[in-house]
Amino acid sequence: MKKQIVITAISSVAILMLLLVLILRPSEMTNEELSENGLYIHDVPRPLNEFSLIDQNNNSINSGLLQNQWTLIFFGYTYCPDICPLTMSILNQFSGILNEEGSYADDTQIIMVSVDPRRDTPEKLEEYVGFFNDDYLGLSGEYIEIFKFASQLNIAFAYAPGEDEDYLVSHSGEIVLINPNGEFHGFFKVPHDPESMAFNYQAVRSTWD
């Protein structure tokens, strides 16, 4: 009788653990459900053309940076008064959630690409991205290279008139998602919420992995 009680108790614990895993694990979501929740996924990921940029350490960067890991890319600039610091803060919260839950943090990189290469030197970018998260990358380069890369990802930006160094840059606020094959997988739509972003991202990763 005691043996039967022990077996029953062990079985009950196993069932409870299974239910807990199923509850905590992001459910498989359709692309339509993901889109309604803020993440648009392309039915067929889009290959990217080669690009040439520099990082905050003045190292040359090409498409190899986007291989073998997932990447979130935000296009902004360090002199941005509002959406950029807000988005970078949200991305840092997103990273914090992944770290806390122990899910997919190790092979997820966050990149900010500057749309203002005139003012955003590598030194300026290093200081800026490091303020939000030391693990984040900041990329800049020649205007034409940034423009071609942004265009592939459906990101638009334009310069507003200003005097000397006092000008603003209008730009798209979406956060681009790149899969480990270096393909344009989708994008997180504005407005961003770190909890929703993390849930959607985990749902995508659970079906990919």
C-alpha positions, 0 to 999 in steps of 0.5 A, spaced: 500 500 500 505 504 501 509 503 495 502 504 491 501 511 495 509 513 493 508 511 486 501 515 485 505 521 489 510 521 484 506 520 478 502 526 480 508 530 481 510 529 474 503 531 471 504 537 475 511 539 472 508 537 465 502 542 466 507 547 469 512 547 463 506 547 458 503 553 461 509 557 462 512 555 455 509 560 449 504 556 445 505 555 438 502 561 435 500 562 427 503 568 424 496 572 424 496 571 431 503 574 432 501 579 428 495 581 432 500 581 438 505 586 435 510 581 431 509 581 423 513 574 420 514 574 413 511 567 410 518 566 407 524 570 410 527 574 405 535 574 403 539 580 404 544 583 400 551 584 402 553 590 406 559 593 409 558 597 415 563 599 421 561 597 429 563 602 435 570 599 435 571 601 428 571 594 426 569 592 419 562 589 419 559 585 413 553 580 413 557 575 416 555 578 423 548 576 422 549 568 421 548 563 426 544 567 431 538 571 432 538 578 431 534 584 433 536 591 429 533 598 431 535 604 426 536 610 430 541 615 432 544 618 438 542 625 438 534 622 438 530 626 443 525 621 444 523 614 440 530 612 440 532 612 448 525 609 449 526 604 444 533 602 447 530 602 454 525 597 452 530 593 448 534 592 455 528 590 458 526 585 453 534 582 454 532 582 461 526 578 461 530 573 456 536 573 461 531 572 467 527 566 464 533 563 461 531 562 454 534 564 448 539 570 451 545 567 449 544 566 442 540 573 441 544 579 439 541 586 439 544 592 434 543 599 433 544 602 426 545 609 426 541 613 421 546 619 422 553 617 420 555 624 420 555 625 428 555 618 430 562 616 430 564 610 433 566 613 439 559 616 440 556 610 438 560 606 443 558 610 449 550 611 447 549 603 446 553 602 452 549 606 456 543 601 455 547 595 455 554 593 454 553 587 450 549 591 445 552 593 438 552 600 435 553 600 427 555 606 422 558 607 416 557 611 409 551 614 408 549 610 402 551 603 405 546 605 411 541 607 406 541 600 402 541 596 408 535 600 411 532 599 404 532 592 404 529 591 411 523 596 409 526 602 414 525 609 412 529 615 414 530 622 412 533 629 415 529 635 417 532 642 416 536 645 421 542 649 422 549 646 422 549 640 427 542 642 430 538 637 426 533 631 427 532 625 423 525 622 422 526 614 421 521 608 422 521 605 429 520 598 427 525 593 430 527 588 425 528 580 426 533 577 423 534 569 423 540 565 424 540 564 416 541 572 416 534 573 413 529 578 414 524 574 418 520 579 420 519 585 425 516 588 431 511 593 430 510 600 434 508 601 439 513 596 443 512 592 449 518 588 452 513 583 455 509 582 449 516 582 445 519 577 449 513 572 449 512 573 441 520 572 440 520 565 445 514 563 441 517 564 434 524 561 437 520 555 440 517 553 433 524 554 429 528 550 434 
